[in-house]
Amino acid sequence: MKYYNKITESVLYHAENEDILCNLPAYSFSVMITDPPYNFTKSNCRKMYKEGSKRLVAKSGLYDYDSDLCRIAVQFGEKEINAFMDQIPRLMKKMNAFIFCAEAQLTAYIAWAERHGYKFAILLWEKPLNIISKSRFSQNVEFIIRIYDNGTALNKLEENELYNRVFHSRVVTKKKHPTQKPTEIFERLIRLTTKKGDAVLDPFLGSGTTAVAAKRLGRVYVGIERDDNFFATAQERVDSIPEGETHSPED
C-alpha cells in the first residue's frame, strides 16, 4: 500500500534534475508538466531563409550557432527519455504526466508508457500558420503527450472548451526562453488535473512557466533548472507574483 507524502512548500532548484529527483519524497506529486529538450542538436542550428528568397525567416537569431537555442541543445533521444522517465513513477501519487515533445520523440515516450503499463494520449498545440516551404506541411503544431494511470480522471469543470485535445494559444512574443510556451496552456492542464494545495513537478523548468501557472492557481510547485540565466529568470518571474494573489475559478 502506498503512503502518500504531502509537499507543503514550493521550491525551485538550481541543479541537474537527476541530482534532485532521486531525493524528492516518493508519491508526492499530482501531476508533472514539463518541456524537455526536443533532441535539437548543433547540426540544426543554421540561418533559415524563406524558400526562394534571401529574407531571413528567423530574425530573432534563435537558429544562429551562438544562440540560446543552440546553447541549450542536447541530445535527448530514446536512451535519455528512458533514463528520465524511469525516475518519475516513484514521485507521482498516480502516474500523470504531460510532456511537450517533438514528433520524432513520440514513439520513445509511447514505448516507455506501454512497457510500464500506462495509458497515453496525444494533445496538440496549434500555433499560427507560418509557411517556410510549400514543399512540406507547416510545422505549426507542437505535441504534448500525456502518460497516465487509472484513477487520474480529469476534473469536471464548467468550460467545455478545456477538454479539447487541440490548444489554440498564441505563441509568446516576448520570450524569456527560446522555447517558452504560453502560460495559459499550463494553467489549463493544472486546473484539469489538480486541486488547490496539490503539488506540481517540472524537472525542466526553463524560464519557470509551470511554476508561474501553479503559483497563480494556488498549487505547490517544485521546479528544477540547471542553466544559470534561465533559473534566475524563473525565480524572478515567480517572485513577481505576490503571495496570496492566486486565482482558481473552481476552488
N, C-alpha and C positions, 0 to 999 in steps of 0.2 A: 504493500500500500504506500502510495506517495505521500510524503509530508510536504505540503506547500509552504515555502518561505514567503515572507512579505517584505518587499523593499519599500521603505518609507521615505527615503531621501534621494533626491535626484543628484546625479553626479556626471561630470564629463571627465574622461581620462585622456591625457596626452601620452599615448603609448601605442605600441604594436597591439593589435587586438588579441593575438594569441596569448600575450602575456597577461591579459586581463580576464579573458573569457574563462580560463581554467580556474580562476579564483573567485568567480562570482557564485553566489549561493544557488544551489540546484532548485529547479521547479519554482522560479520566482517571477517569470515574465508572462504576460498575457498575449503579447504579440511582438514579433520582430519586424521592423520595416527598415530596409537598408538598400544601399546603392553601391554594390561592389564594382571593381574595375570591369570594363567590358572586353578585356583581352585586347586592348588597343595598344599596339606596340609602336616603337620608334619608326618602323618602316611605313606606318600610316601617316606620319607627320610630314606634310608637304604643303606647298601653296596650292590652293584649289581655285580653279578658274571655271567660269561658265563655259559649257560646251561651245566650241567655235568662236570663242571670244577671249580677249585678253583681260576682261574685267574679273577681278577677284570676287569669288563667292563669299569667302570668309574674311571680311575686312577686319574682324576682331583679332586676327592673328592667332587664333586657337590652334591652327594647323601648322604653325611655324615650328621649326625644330627646337627653338628655345622657349616655346610657350608653356604655360602651366599645364595644359592638357597632355603634352608630351612628357613634361617633367614628372607627372604623377602616373604616367602609363606604366603598367606592369603586366607581365604575363599572368593571365587568370583563366586558364583552361580547365579541363576536366579534373586534373590532378589537384589543382588549387581549390576548385569548387568543392571537391570531395573532402579535402582536409578542413576547409572552413565549415562546411555543413555538418560534419561529424561532431563538431563541438556544440551544436545548437540544441539538440533534443534534451540534453541534461538540464538546460537552463529554462526550458519552457514548461509552464504548468500543463499545457497540452500543445502539441506542435501546431503553430500558427504563424507563418512567416510570409511576408510579402517582399520579393526581391526584384529590383529593377535589373534587367539583363539584356544583352544583345541577342538577336535572333539565333545566332550560331551557338549560343550558350544554353539555349532551352533544352536541348537533348541531354546535356550533362545534368542539369537540375532535375529533369523528369526521371532520368535513370536513377539518380540518387533517391528520389522520393519513392519510386517503385521498389527499390531494393530494401527500403526501410518500412515498407507497408503503409506509406502515407498517400493521401489523395493530392491532386494538384488541379489548378485552374489557371488559365492564361488570360490576363487582362491587358488592355491596350491603352496607351496614352496617345491620342491622335493630336498631332501638332498641326499648325497651319501649313498648307501645301507649299513646298519650296522645290521647284523643279530645277535640278542641276543638269540633268541629262535626260533627253527623251528616248534614249536607248534602253532605259530600265525604269522600273517603278520608283517613285519617290520614296525616300527614307523619312517619311513624315509620321512614323509611329515608333513608339518605344514600348518594350514589353515589360510586364510585371507578372512574375509567376507567383502564385500563392501555393504554398505547400502546407498542408494542414491534416489534422487528425479528426476522428469522430469527436463530437462534443464541443465543436467550435463554431456553432451556427452564428450567423451574423445577427447583430442587434436589430430589433424591429423598430425602425424609425419612421417618421411621418413622410419624409421626402422620398417619393418613389424613384426619382432620378439617381439617387445614391447607389442603386443596385444595378445600374448599367455597367456592363463589363468594359465599355469604352469610355475613357475620360476625355473630355474636350477642353481641358485647361490650356490657356495660352502659355507660351514659353516665357521664362524670366528674361526681361530685357537688360536689367542692370544686375548682372551676375556677380556674386561674391566667390563663386567657384565655377570652373569651366563646365561642369556637368550638373549644375544646380537645377532642381526640379521645383515646380510651383508648390508652395506651402499648402494650398487647398487640397491637393491630392493626398498629402499625408494626413491632414485633418479629417478628410473623408474616411480613410482607412482606419484611423484611430477611433473615430466615432462608431464605426460599424463593428468593431471588434473588442472594444474595451468599455469599462465604466470608470467613473471618476475615482481616482486613487490607484487604479491598476498601473502596472509597470510596463514600459515600452523600451525595447532594446534596439540600438543601432550600432553595430560594430564598425561601420564605415561611415562615420558621421559627416565628413566633409565640412561644409560651412554651417552645419547644425540645424538643417531644416526639420528633421524628425524631432529634435529636442524643442525647437520653437513651437511646432504644432502641438506637441504633448503638453508643454507648459501652458499654452493658451487654453487648452481643454481641461486643465486640472489633473493631468496624469503625471505619474512619476516617470522619469526617464533616465536611462543610462546610455551614454554615447562614448564612443572610442574613436580617436583620430590621431594619427601619427605625425602628420605634417605640421610644422610649427605655425605657419601662416594661417592655414585653414582652421587649426584648433583655436587660434587667437580670434579669428573671425566668428567661429561658432560660439565661443564664450561671450563675445561682445553682443552678438545677436540675442542670445538667451538672457543676458544681463539687462538688455534694453526693455524687457517685458517686466513691468513692475510686479512684485509679489502680490498675489491676490487678484490680479487683473486677468481673470480667466473667463472664458465663455464656453458653455456646452449646452446647446438647446435642449438636450434630452435629460439633463441632470436636474 
